[in-house]
Amino acid sequence: MTLKLMRELGIKSRMQKRYRKPKTVVTVDQKPNLIRHLHDLSGVWQTDITYIQLTNHRWVYLATFWILRREKYWAIKFGDIMSRASHKCLTDGFR
């Protein structure tokens, strides 16, 4: 979802070194994917918050609000503070 939006906006990730995922041990059973087999996606929404480092070494947050049934972004917001960007994205999404 975020990668698709970044491609549309012409934003590219600039990795300085490869991220190595820490090894973790899962002690509880994983939950099933409840969306995979749904035929009616009218009530399903997705949200994502990611941070992007700008060329001036500042960080900004990209908050997205995606409606699966319509297959489009309902709200997209940038902000320098995560809570402000995500709150604005969600409140604009419900209007």
QUICOR-V647443 format. One record per residue. PHI is phi in radians with two decimals (none if undefined). BURIAL is 1 if it has 16 or more other ideal C-beta (glycine too) atoms within 10 Angstrom, else 0. Layout:
<<PHI & BURIAL> <PHI & BURIAL>>
This chain:
<<none & 0> <-1.22 & 0> <-1.09 & 0> <-1.09 & 0> <-1.13 & 1> <-1.09 & 0> <-1.13 & 0> <-1.09 & 0> <-1.54 & 0> <1.32 & 0> <-1.66 & 0> <-2.05 & 0> <-1.36 & 0> <-2.10 & 0> <-1.47 & 0> <-1.53 & 0> <-2.61 & 0> <-1.15 & 0> <-1.36 & 0> <-1.84 & 0> <-1.17 & 0> <-1.20 & 0> <-1.37 & 0> <-2.17 & 0> <-1.98 & 0> <-1.60 & 0> <-1.81 & 0> <-2.15 & 0> <-1.18 & 0> <-1.32 & 0> <-1.41 & 0> <-1.28 & 0> <-1.37 & 0> <-1.42 & 0> <-1.57 & 0> <-0.93 & 0> <-1.83 & 0> <-1.31 & 0> <-1.68 & 0> <-1.89 & 0> <-1.73 & 0> <-1.13 & 0> <-1.86 & 0> <-1.84 & 0> <-2.18 & 0> <-2.24 & 0> <-2.23 & 0> <-2.61 & 0> <-2.22 & 1> <-2.34 & 1> <-1.99 & 0> <-2.27 & 0> <-1.57 & 0> <-1.44 & 0> <-1.15 & 0> <-1.57 & 0> <1.20 & 0> <-1.55 & 0> <-1.92 & 0> <-2.23 & 0> <-1.89 & 1> <-1.95 & 1> <-1.92 & 1> <-2.19 & 1> <-2.27 & 1> <-1.98 & 1> <-1.84 & 1> <-1.12 & 0> <-1.07 & 0> <-1.53 & 0> <0.89 & 0> <-2.66 & 0> <-1.36 & 1> <-1.58 & 1> <-2.65 & 1> <-2.39 & 1> <-2.39 & 1> <-1.86 & 0> <-2.85 & 1> <-1.54 & 0> <-2.16 & 0> <-1.03 & 1> <-1.13 & 0> <-1.21 & 0> <-1.14 & 1> <-1.21 & 1> <-1.11 & 0> <-1.12 & 0> <-1.11 & 1> <-1.22 & 1> <-1.17 & 0> <-1.20 & 0> <-1.18 & 1> <-1.59 & 0> <-1.43 & 0>>
